[in-house]
């Protein structure tokens, strides 16, 4: 009885959750034992996908190469950074750009981005530079959405092509089996007709065999009589 009342609320919750995807928002992260203002955006993809696409997008768009915070920056670490890089759309100064990717759900990952213009001079959410940073992250969210849908379309096209190929294969197999079955049925009919002809001819041969047996007996008797006559002539 309560389901009809709960359904609109569930649909609204799902719609709001979907609307939050790919939308940049102001938040914070804990970095160097302090809370830093950060821009976050959720992406409907795995953490690995989001991390890789974020790195490629930054390289292609701003020629910024992120590195992990591990030894010599090698490998995929929790935090990615680019030290003292130019990003004129954010600041006239060189900036330190930081980011990390987490997975709050199985099918959703979250990118967090924050920046500093110097040692312990992190961009505050109230600054114009932070607003510019948020615009950049929003641009990434839009690009990620487009890329995700393109990949889904590519996957769907491949699946459709594979299904179509399987359909054609099955239809070809079905047509081949039908043709083979028809050929076998035709052969069966031919064999049935041949068996019928063989049976009829066998019956005819049986009658002829009886006639032949009587004729053979007659010929044998005639031969014996001729032999007997010849024997009598030789005795005279």
C-alpha positions in Angstrom: 0.0 0.0 0.0 2.9 2.4 0.7 4.7 1.6 -2.6 2.8 4.2 -4.7 3.7 6.9 -2.2 7.4 5.9 -2.0 7.8 5.6 -5.8 7.8 9.3 -6.6 10.3 9.9 -3.8 12.6 7.2 -5.1 12.4 8.5 -8.6 13.2 12.0 -7.4 16.2 10.8 -5.4 17.5 8.9 -8.5 17.0 12.0 -10.7 18.9 14.2 -8.2 21.7 11.7 -7.9 22.0 11.5 -11.7 22.0 15.3 -11.9 25.0 15.5 -9.5 27.1 13.5 -12.0 29.6 15.5 -14.0 28.7 18.7 -12.1 31.6 20.5 -10.4 31.0 21.6 -6.8 33.0 23.2 -4.1 34.1 20.9 -1.3 37.3 20.2 0.7 40.0 17.6 1.1 42.5 16.8 3.9 46.0 17.5 2.6 49.2 17.9 4.6 47.1 17.5 7.8 44.9 20.5 7.0 41.6 21.0 5.2 42.0 22.5 1.8 39.2 24.0 -0.4 38.8 21.7 -3.5 36.6 21.3 -6.5 35.0 17.8 -6.8 33.1 16.2 -9.7 31.6 12.8 -9.9 31.9 10.7 -13.0 29.9 7.6 -13.9 33.0 5.4 -14.5 35.6 3.5 -12.6 38.4 5.3 -10.7 41.0 4.0 -13.1 39.0 5.3 -16.1 38.6 8.7 -14.5 42.2 9.0 -13.4 43.5 8.0 -16.8 41.1 10.4 -18.7 41.9 13.3 -16.3 45.6 12.9 -16.9 45.1 12.7 -20.7 42.7 15.6 -20.7 45.1 17.8 -18.8 48.0 16.9 -21.1 45.9 17.5 -24.2 44.2 20.7 -23.0 46.9 22.5 -20.9 50.0 20.5 -21.6 50.2 19.6 -17.9 51.6 16.2 -17.0 50.5 14.9 -13.6 52.7 12.6 -11.5 52.0 10.3 -8.6 53.2 11.2 -5.2 55.1 7.9 -4.9 58.8 7.4 -5.3 60.0 9.5 -8.2 56.3 10.0 -9.1 56.1 6.5 -10.5 52.9 4.5 -10.5 49.3 5.3 -9.7 49.2 6.9 -6.2 46.4 8.4 -4.2 47.4 12.0 -5.0 48.6 13.3 -8.4 50.4 16.6 -8.7 52.1 19.0 -11.1 54.5 21.4 -9.5 54.9 25.0 -10.7 53.1 24.7 -14.0 51.6 27.6 -16.0 47.8 27.8 -16.0 46.9 31.3 -17.1 43.2 30.7 -17.1 43.5 30.2 -13.3 46.4 32.5 -12.2 49.1 34.6 -13.6 51.5 32.8 -11.3 52.8 29.3 -11.6 50.7 26.9 -9.6 50.9 23.6 -7.9 48.0 21.5 -9.1 46.8 18.6 -6.9 44.2 15.9 -7.6 43.0 12.6 -6.4 40.4 10.1 -7.5 38.2 8.0 -5.2 35.3 5.5 -5.8 32.3 6.3 -3.6 30.3 3.7 -5.4 30.8 0.7 -7.7 30.0 2.6 -10.9 30.9 6.1 -9.8 34.2 7.8 -9.2 35.0 11.2 -7.8 37.8 13.6 -8.9 39.0 16.1 -6.3 41.2 19.0 -7.5 42.9 21.7 -5.5 45.8 24.1 -6.1 48.3 26.4 -4.6 50.3 29.4 -5.8 53.2 28.8 -3.4 54.1 26.9 -0.2 51.0 26.7 1.9 49.3 29.2 -0.3 46.3 27.2 -1.4 43.5 28.7 -3.4 40.5 29.6 -1.2 36.9 28.9 -2.3 36.2 32.7 -2.1 38.9 33.6 -4.6 38.5 34.3 -8.3 41.3 31.9 -9.0 39.4 29.1 -7.3 36.3 30.0 -9.4 38.5 29.6 -12.5 39.7 26.3 -11.2 36.2 25.2 -10.8 35.4 26.2 -14.4 38.3 24.0 -15.6 37.0 21.0 -13.5 33.5 21.6 -14.9 35.0 21.5 -18.4 36.6 18.2 -17.6 33.3 16.9 -16.3 31.6 17.9 -19.6 34.4 16.2 -21.6 34.2 13.1 -19.4 30.5 12.9 -20.0 30.9 13.2 -23.7 33.8 10.7 -23.7 31.8 8.2 -21.6 28.8 8.4 -24.0 31.1 8.0 -27.0 32.6 4.9 -25.5 29.2 3.5 -24.7 28.1 4.2 -28.2 31.2 2.5 -29.5 30.6 -0.5 -27.2 26.9 -0.6 -28.3 27.9 -0.5 -31.9 30.4 -3.3 -31.5 27.8 -5.4 -29.6 25.2 -4.7 -32.3 27.7 -5.7 -35.0 28.6 -8.8 -33.1 24.9 -9.7 -32.6 24.1 -9.0 -36.2 27.0 -11.2 -37.3 25.8 -13.9 -35.0 22.3 -13.6 -36.4 23.6 -13.9 -40.0 25.7 -16.9 -38.9 22.7 -18.6 -37.3 20.5 -17.8 -40.3 23.1 -19.2 -42.7 23.4 -22.3 -40.5 19.7 -22.7 -40.4 19.4 -22.3 -44.2 22.2 -24.9 -44.7 20.5 -27.3 -42.3 17.2 -26.8 -44.1 18.8 -27.5 -47.4 20.6 -30.5 -46.1 17.4 -31.8 -44.6 15.6 -31.4 -47.9 18.4 -33.1 -49.7 18.3 -36.0 -47.2 14.5 -36.2 -47.5 14.8 -36.3 -51.3 17.4 -39.1 -51.0 15.1 -40.9 -48.6 12.2 -40.7 -51.1 14.6 -41.9 -53.8 15.7 -44.8 -51.7 12.1 -45.6 -50.8 11.2 -45.7 -54.5 14.3 -47.7 -55.2 13.4 -50.2 -52.5 9.8 -50.4 -53.9 11.2 -51.0 -57.4 13.6 -53.6 -56.0 10.8 -55.4 -54.1 8.7 -55.4 -57.2 11.5 -56.7 -59.4 12.4 -59.3 -56.7 8.8 -60.6 -56.8 9.0 -60.7 -60.6 12.4 -62.5 -60.4 10.8 -65.0 -57.9 8.1 -65.9 -60.4 10.7 -66.1 -63.2 12.9 -68.3 -61.0 10.0 -70.8 -60.6 9.5 -70.8 -64.3 13.3 -71.2 -64.8 13.3 -74.1 -62.3 10.6 -75.9 -64.3 12.4 -75.1 -67.6 15.7 -76.3 -66.1 14.0 -79.6 -65.1 12.5 -80.0 -68.5 15.9 -79.2 -70.2 17.6 -81.7 -67.9 15.1 -84.4 -68.8 15.5 -83.7 -72.5 19.3 -84.0 -72.2 19.0 -87.3 -70.3 16.7 -88.6 -73.0 19.1 -87.6 -75.8 22.0 -89.2 -74.0 20.1 -92.4 -73.5 19.2 -92.5 -77.3 22.9 -91.9 -78.2 23.9 -94.7 -75.9 21.4 -97.1 -77.5 22.7 -96.2 -81.0 26.3 -96.9 -79.9 25.3 -100.3 -78.7 23.7 -101.4 -82.0 
